[in-house]
């Protein structure tokens, strides 16, 4: 689990489906919706180099 450098996203890996997830974090806090969660499939041994999640904010 990790926060983005600008503290706008929380990243975590689901150990069951092995996907990387990004959850948009807002200020003030609010209940997240499905639109606030993005996921990426991990290919090989590396994680995605770019984070399209943040570019879509």
N, C-alpha and C positions, 0 to 999 in steps of 0.2 A: 504494500500500500504506500502511496506517495502523493504529495500535493504538487501541483504545477508551480512553477516559479512565481507566477503572478497570483497564486492562491485562488484561482477561479475554477479549478478542476481537481477532483480526487480520482486517482487512478488505482485500480486493483485488478488482480487476476483471479478468476474463478477457477479453483482447482479441479472442479468436475468437468467443465466444458473447455478448459484451458484457453479461454478468451481473455483478452485485455479489455477492461471496461473503463470508461471515463464518465464521471458524474459531475455535471455542472453544479458549482456551489455559488449561491447568491448571497448578497448582503443587502438587507437583513435576511436572516434565515427564513426559508419557506419549505413546504413539503414538495419534494421533487416529483416531476411527472415523467412519463415514458419518454417525452421529447428531450428531457435533460440527461438521458443516458445514451451513450454511444458505445459500440463494441467493435473490436478488430480481432480477426483470426490470426493467431501466431503461426508463422510459417518457418520451418526449420528451427534453428536455435536462436534466432535473433528476434527482437521485437521491432515493430514498425519504427522507421527512422523519423518520419514526420508525424505530427499529431494533427490530423485534419479536424479533430474535435474542436480545438481552440480556434482554428481559422474560420470555423462556421459560427462563432459567437457574434 
